[in-house]
Amino acid sequence: MTEQHKIYDLFVIGGGVNGAAIACDAAGRGLAVGLSEMQDFAEGTSSRSSKLIHGGLRYLETYDFKLVRDALLEREILMRRTPHLVWPLRLVLPYVASQRPRWMIRLGLLFYDYLAKRKVLKRSEAIDLRRHPAGVALKSDYRHAFAYSDCRGDDARLVIANLLGAKRAGAEIWPRHRFVTAVRAGVVWRITLERVSDGRQFTVEARALVNAAGPWVVDVAGKMQIPVGRKLRLVRGSHIVVPRQWEGEHGYFLQTQDGRLMEAFPYERDFTSIGTTDEPWEDAPEKVAISDKEIDYMLAEVNAFLKKPVTRADIVWSYSGVRPLFETGGGRDGDLSTLTRDYSFEIDHEPGQAPVLTVFGGKLTTHRRLAEHAMQKLCAVMPWPADSPSRTDILPGGDVGPAGLEPYRKSFKQRFAWLPETQADRYVQQFGTRAEEMLKGADKLADLGPLIGADLHQREVDYLLDTEWARTVEDIIWRRSKLGLRLSPVEIGRLATYLKERPTLPQSL
Ligand SMILES: Cc1cc2nc3c(=O)[nH]c(=O)nc-3n(C[C@H](O)[C@H](O)[C@H](O)COP(=O)(O)OP(=O)(O)OC[C@H]3O[C@@H](n4cnc5c(N)ncnc54)[C@H](O)[C@@H]3O)c2cc1C
């Protein structure tokens, strides 16, 4: 069945971090915005990243200076815009005699510090691992290292924060609605969407379209008959998660035996995340999965550094994603890790015709900037406000006050002193100030409803269903939170039963 719906100024296809950020920026300019995502939000690449909000030290080696500078500047903007979801990470890069010379690393880090224009983050320094706490977990062969600052963040929740920002500004958000086709009818696009749950189709209209479908971008462009003049390379990256391997909040940036760089850092309080890989991926993006070879590679590389080896039996979780990279003539032959991670756009537009902007590539770190830049391109051909609100606005949950997250966390814990400390910490990290909305009217643990498992109560599940578009067990335990690391199979079953029995509001329509 096909039925007619409303006219948007801008319609965005893809609810990963880039589509969400574009919707947020456009709605913040006062435009009527719609966004459709065929799966759950962030179910594509945007929940499968290394979670670094970084300039990308490794990209200095491929002379991607513009990407590094732009990304470095974003770190502090995002720490202000979403302070609960982006936080500093001190990384330690051990010196390895057979790899990059010490002067080269020092010079690279000086350049990194120079490009960054830091206000909050600490500058880089040389450290002696024989005396520094970061040396304790490492084999005694490693004596010298460099420490420098980047950030890490919660990728999937950054997507939700941007969508909540878009919704706050009036955008309509359509999860689990597949874009089927779009036909240009003069100054509007006629867009057919399909509700995934029952196959019901309907049409919306928009004065402009954005294709932010990440690894599916070429497929989506085909459905609107827009030619794409570049070759897409899908590159798989995988991670393993193991119980926490060292004391302290620092991470390690490790030089691998094949000359790459790999991270290992504290994750979700009790765990360590290790990754990533760069492997060609020829199959459909949704089928991506970790291989035994990647696991062996990551274990061997991390164990070359750590005093206490990590084994296969330690792995509690693993995940994989695909990077949609585009061949632009750069990069070293055959070396996928050297293909550019920067974004680019193509805009298809003629006077009197509704435009479509296609987004290629991009990083989690640069999502805000990419959105601002995408809107600049569209504003050049549409009569829309030229100023982006995103440099100064604070996304929902981020309004912790000018003193920053830590004073807010302290006051939150005082006001909700009846919450166990780790649960209070998790709420602040996950929801920021929105935790107070979730806890409204509660003054003891029993007010949060039955315990499902770990520290997940029914109140939180209801809040995720009602305000964050969550529907399935996976939405809740792997994207809105990482409680999948803590829940037993019985507890996961309990959550599934609750979701089956609880009536939910329809998602849009
Ligand atoms: C292994 C790995 C590690 C990474 N590490 C980092 C890092 O540490 N730091 C960093 O800054 N970046 C990192 N990145 C890059 C970052 O994750 C991506 O740049 C970012 O997530 C891309 O977001 P996106 O919105 O473009 O794509 P996606 O998140 O993939 O979103 C595209 C969405 O479009 C939807 N879609 C597709 N077709 C349709 C359709 N027909 N209808 C409706 N919806 C559709 C998909 O379901 C998907 O959700 C990493 C990437 C990988 C793979």
The ligand as an ORCA input file, in Angstrom:
! r2SCAN-3c Opt
* xyz 0 1
  C      36.811     -0.891     12.824
  C      36.550      0.582     12.767
  C      37.177      1.408     13.694
  C      36.946      2.778     13.652
  N      37.504      3.559     14.617
  C      37.280      4.876     14.624
  C      37.803      5.677     15.670
  O      38.401      5.187     16.620
  N      37.589      7.014     15.613
  C      36.900      7.589     14.590
  O      36.785      8.810     14.583
  N      36.340      6.851     13.602
  C      36.501      5.513     13.606
  N      35.934      4.723     12.647
  C      35.118      5.360     11.612
  C      33.685      5.610     12.091
  O      33.184      4.525     12.817
  C      32.804      5.862     10.876
  O      33.374      6.912     10.141
  C      31.400      6.286     11.197
  O      30.810      5.430     12.140
  C      30.599      6.315      9.909
  O      29.302      6.711     10.184
  P      28.229      6.783      9.013
  O      27.055      7.454      9.612
  O      28.830      7.378      7.803
  O      27.944      5.252      8.646
  P      27.070      4.155      9.406
  O      27.224      4.232     10.865
  O      27.368      2.845      8.777
  O      25.581      4.593      9.076
  C      24.973      4.400      7.829
  C      23.562      3.929      8.104
  O      22.813      3.937      6.910
  C      21.830      2.936      7.057
  N      21.278      2.583      5.755
  C      21.911      1.969      4.726
  N      21.065      1.777      3.699
  C      19.859      2.277      4.100
  C      18.553      2.335      3.477
  N      18.319      1.821      2.250
  N      17.539      2.921      4.173
  C      17.738      3.425      5.429
  N      18.945      3.354      6.055
  C      19.996      2.804      5.403
  C      22.599      1.790      7.693
  O      21.756      0.859      8.325
  C      23.517      2.525      8.659
  O      23.016      2.542      9.992
  C      36.112      3.344     12.660
  C      35.472      2.496     11.732
  C      35.663      1.128     11.809
  C      34.943      0.233     10.866
*
